[in-house]
Amino acid sequence: MPSHLFIYGTLHPDRAPAEIAPAARRLQPIGRGTIRALLYNLGEYPGAILDPAAPPVPGEVFLVPDAATLSALDAYEDYRPGSPTDSLFLRTKTVVTFDDGSRKSCWVYVYNRDPG
């Protein structure tokens, strides 16, 4: 069940908070790239909202090795698959453009509130 996840913020293994660091360390780096999104500074963490007209947001793609790791990341991001309207972030697919120009569909956590 390996999948690819684009990370633009605190889930990155090099800067993950202690409570999610064990799961983040299981992620395997694939490459750097960008997504098109509006990026908001929400204080303790950033939040991206996908927008094809927005400037590129840099980040990195990681291989998520198993369902347990993905579940831990979902819980940390307060993504509730059975209740999306109650989720702080949604895990959704988007196209990542890698630094070499190649493109790949990857998961990304997008902010699910009005950034106000």
N, C-alpha and C positions, 0 to 999 in steps of 0.2 A: 504494500500500500504506500510505497514512497511517493511523495508529492513535492512540488516546488513552491516555495514561499518567498515573496519579495518583502524584505525588511527595510524600513526607512527610519526606525526609531529605537526604542528601548529594548526590543526583543533581540537585538544584535548580540551575539555571544560575547563580544568585547565590552559591552556596556549594560548587560542585563542586570536588573536588580536581584538581590539575593534570593528572593522568593521564586524567581523563574529561572535563575542561572543554571541549575542542574539540567533542565529541559533544553535551554538555549545552547548549552555546550554539546548536546547531541546533534545539533544541526551541522550539516556538512556544506561548506562553501562551494558555490558553483561559479559565480561571477558577478561583476558589478554591472549596474544598468540603471535605467530610469523608467518611471511611469508618468503619465500626465494626470496631475492632481493639484488641488489647492491644499497647501500644507499650513496647518494652524499650530501655533504654540499654545498648548493647553495647560501650561505650568509645569507639572511634573513629567509630561510626555507630549509628543506631537500627535496630531491627528490629521489624516489625509482624507479628502473627499474627491473621488475621481471626477475628472472634467477633461474631456479631450481637447479643449481649447486652452487649458492651463499650461504654464511652463513645466518643464520636466523636473521631477523630484528624484534626486539620486538615492540609491540604496544598493542593496546586495541581494542576490538570489541564493537561497539555501535549499538543500535537499532535506526534507523532513523524513526521517528514516522509518517511522512507524506510527500507528494510530495513537499509542499512549502519549507520544511527544506532541502530536497535533492536539489531542484532547487537553493536555496541560497548557498549551499555548492558548487554546480557545478559552479555557477557564480564566487564565490570567487577563486576557483581553475582554473578559465579560461578554463573550460571544455565546449566545444561547440558541443553538440551532432550532429548538422547538418553539422559541419565542423571540423572533427577530426584533419585534417592536420594543422589547424590554432590554435588548442587547446594547451595551455601550459602543461596541465595535461589531461590524459584520465582517465575516470572512467571505470574500468574493473573488472571482477570477478577473484578471485584467491582463493586458498585453504588456510585457516588459521588453524594452529595447536595450539589448546588451551593448557594452562599449564598442564591440566589434561590428555593430549594426544588425546583428541577428535578433530575432524576436521569438518570444515564447510566452504562452499563456501560463500564468502563475497565480496562486492564491496571494491575497494581500488583505490586511485588516484595515477597513475604512471606518472612519468616525461616523457614528449613527445618531448624532445629535446636531442641533443648530449651534454652530460655533460662536454665534452671537458676537 
